[in-house]
């Protein structure tokens, strides 16, 4: 039976889910839900309806899994528990410190309605979380390191764009190569925030803006740039469109550990990603976990789960016999 998927929100993530579903032979896009006027939302999938969120309840028996594509700051804390009252749900909630309270809210709503939710799905949290769990289980005597980039930080880019005099901006988070190599050596260094990452900013100024004032506003911005070595490049719009229009990202999760009666043997476990499109990769993970959510719900599971609770076989369209023959 084909798994019917709904998308809530049609921005970068919504478009990414739509794209990923084209590769999923056992799934289909049933509807896109939006807060905007549906007549103004043009999607790539022919014959798929675009529906206002006010009418979502009418679809509760026509959607097997709803993938929520809103932001973690204000959208998902409200939307995911609310939608779990109507559908099985998947989200990419990525505010790490608030995951426990978000889990509790979704778990309560999903159990009350008999649905299943899987939250914080993506690559961090998500695949990086699994890498941390596996390596901690295997190497309990060790230390974790996470590096992000080189890649676009959408939140930091937005913070620069809000500075007076800035017309457009992109900010890249860049791992410090010396720090990476120190970690990979197994020496378990103690690294400060500044030692692990640098930040590179590419800025298009409004006409008449003072570049020195803008640069000072960037490098001293608390919670964003003041703890990092930050480089600001001023460029024109043509160069910005040519070289800085993408959303590439990636990163590394590394655990350095030791074994032996005298801790004499070093081991390093590394999981890395290099992504041309952060939203398209993230949504490919969401679609795989939507498959798992549907299967688990068919088995009677309700409430909230994370990637830690889902066996890998549930992510694949093929059955166990195929996986044992081809991937084990």
N, C-alpha and C positions, 0 to 999 in steps of 0.2 A: 504494500500500500504506500502511495506517495505521501510524504510528510508535508503538510501545508504550513507554510511559514508566513508570518506577518511581520512587517517592519514598522516600528514606531519612530518617526523622525527621518527626514530625507536630506541630511547633510552629507559630509564626507563618509561617515560610518554607514548611513543608510544606503548610499550609492555603492559602498564596498560590499555590503551584504548582498545587494541585488546582483553584483558582478560574481560573487562567490557562488551563488545559487546556480549560475549557469553551468558550473562544473560538477554540481551535485546531482547525480542521476536519480537519486531516490527522494528528491525534494523539489518543491515548486513554490514560487512566490504567489501567495493568494491575495494579498492586499498590502498597500502602503497607507499608513495612518499619519496624518499631519495636523498641526495646529493652524496651519495656513489655509487659505482658500484652496480647496482641492483643484479647482479649475486653473490655478496659477502654478501648480506643481507638475512639471513634465518629467516623467520617468522613462527609463530606457526600455522597460518591458512592455511590449504591446499587449493590449487586452487585459492588463492587470488594473483593477480599480484603485483610485486614490480616494481615501475616505477621511472626513474630518474626525478628529478624536472624540467629538461629542457623540458620535454614532458607533463607537467601538463595541459597546455591549451587544449590538445587533450581530456581531461576528463571533460571539463566544463559542458557538458550536461549529464554526467554519475555519478556525485556526488551531493547528496542533501545537505550535510553539510561536510565541511572540518574541522577537529580538528587539530590545530597546536600544536606541542609538542616540540618546541624549547625553548631556554632560554630567559629570560626577558632582559638580559643585551644587547645583540646584535642581536639576531634572530628575536624576535617578533616585535620590533619597525619597522623593515623593512618588514618582511614577512606578518604580518597580514593585513596591508593596501594593499599590493601588491596582496595577495590572495583574498581579498574582491572584487577585480576587476573581479574575475572568479567564485567565489563560495560564498555561505553562510559560515561564519567562526565562530569558537569558539577558544579562547585562554585562557591561565592561567597567563597572564601578572601580575606580582606581585611586581613591583617596585612602592610602594604606591604613592610616591611623583610625579611620572610621569604619573599616570593614566589619568589626565585631557588632557594632550597633546596627549597621545596614543588614547584616545577616539576620539578626534577631527580628527586625521589622518584617523582612521578606518571609522568614520562616513562620512567623505568627500568621501572616495573611495567607500564605500558601496552604498551611495546614488547615486553616479554617474553611477554605474553599475546596480542598481536595486536589490542589494543583502542586506542581513541582517548579522550583526556581533554582537556577544556577547563576551565582553572582561572581563578579570580579574575574571575568573570562577575558583573555587576551594574551599578551606576552609578558607584561609586568604591571599588575599581578596576572598570573596565568602560567604560561610555560616557564618563566623564570622562577615562579614559586615552586613548581614541580622539580626543577633542577636543584633548588635549595633543599627541598625536602629529601630527595633521593640521596644527595651527597652528604647531608647531615646524618641520615640513617646509616650510611656506609662508613663515614669517617666522623664518628662522634667527637674525636679529639682533633679539633681543627678550627678554622676561622673562615667566615664568609666575606666575599667582596662582590659588589655589584658596580659595574661601569655602564653608563648609557652613552650612546653615540658612536661615531659622529652622526648627529641627526638633529632635525628641527624640533625645538621645543615650542609647541604652539602657545603655551601659557606665557612663556618668557617673551616670545615675539609680540604677543598681544600687549604685554606690559610696556614694551618699548613704543608701540604704536600709540599709546595713550599719552606719551610725553608731548607737550606743546612743541610744534615745529617739525614733528615727524610725519611724513606722508605715508611711508610704508617701511616695513622692517621684517627681517628674519633673524632668528638667533639659533645658533648651532651649539649643542653641547658636545665637547670633544674630550675623550679620555686622554689623560697624560700618559704618553708611551712609557716613560721611565717607571711610572707607578704600576702600569700593567706588567711590565717585565719583572719588576720586583716581586709582584704577587705570583706570577707564573714560575718564578724560581723556587717557590716553596718556602721562602724565608719568613713568611707571615709578618710583613711590615705593619706598623701602626701608621695609618695615613689620615691626614686631615682632609676636610672638604676641599680646600684649595689645592692640595697635592694630587687629588684624584681626577679632577676635571678642570678644563678651561672653558671659557665661553667666547664665541666669536659672533659679532653682530654686524649685519649688513643693513645700512640705513639709507633711505631716500628722504631727503629733507624737503620741507615746504620752502617755497621761494622766500628768501630773506631770513631764514632761520639761522641762528648762531650755532655752528657745529661744535664749538668748545663747550657751550652751555648744555647742548644735547648730550655730548659725550660725558660730561660730568654728572648729569642726571642719571645716565645709564649705569656708570661704574659704581656709583654710590647708592644705588637703589637697594634698600634693605629687603632681605628675604629672597632676593632675586640675583643680584650681582655683587653685592659688597663683600661676600666671602670668597669670591673667585677672582683669578686673573682674567680680566675681560679686555678683549680687543674690539674696537669699533672701527668699521670701514664705512666711509660715506661713498655711495655710488649713485649713478643716475638710473632713471626708470627703465631704460632699455636694457642695461646690464642686469637689473633686478629681474625683469621678465625672462631674460635669456638664461640666467644662471641660478636663480633662487626662487623658482616657482613651484618646485616639488616639495614632497613631504617625506623624504627619506629619513630612516632612523635605524636603530639597532642597539646592540650592546653585548655585554659579557657578564655571566654569572660564574664566579670561580670560588671553589672551596679548596683551601690548602690544609691538608691534614697529615697526621703521622700515625704509624702503627709500629708494633714491636714492643717487647717487654721493656725496652729502654728508650722507646720513642725514636728508634734509630732510622726508620724508613719514611721518607717523605712521599706524599702523593698529591697530585693536583688534578682536580676535576673541573673541566671548563665547558660551558654551554654558551654558544654565541649566535647572534643573528645579525645579518646585514640586509636591510630592507629598502627596496626602492620606494615602496609606498607603505607607510605606517598604517593608514586606515584600511587599505585593502588586505594587508596581512592580518591585522587585528580582527577584521570581520571574517576572514577565512577560519580563524580559531573559533569565533562565535558560532559560525554555521556548523562546524564539527560538533560542538557541545550542544547545539540545538538538536542534532540527531540523537545524541546521548540522552538528552532530557526527555525526548519523545519515547524512547525505548524504556527508560527507567520508569516513566509514568505508566506505561502499559503494564509494567510488572507490579504496579501498585505503590510506587514510592511517591511520597508527598513531602511538603516542607521545602526547606532551602538546603542546597549543597554548594560546595566549591569544587574547584578542579581536583582537590585532594581526595574527594569522595567518589570520583568517577573512574572506573576501570578503563584502561586504554582501549580495549576491544569495542566499547560502546561508541567510540568516535568514528569507527570505520563502517562503510556500507556493506563490506563483505562479512561473511560468517566466520565462525571460529575455525572451521576446517580449512578455509582458504588462508586465514592468517597464520595458522600453524605450518602450513605447507610453504608459504611464500615469504613470511616476515620473521619467523621465530629462529 
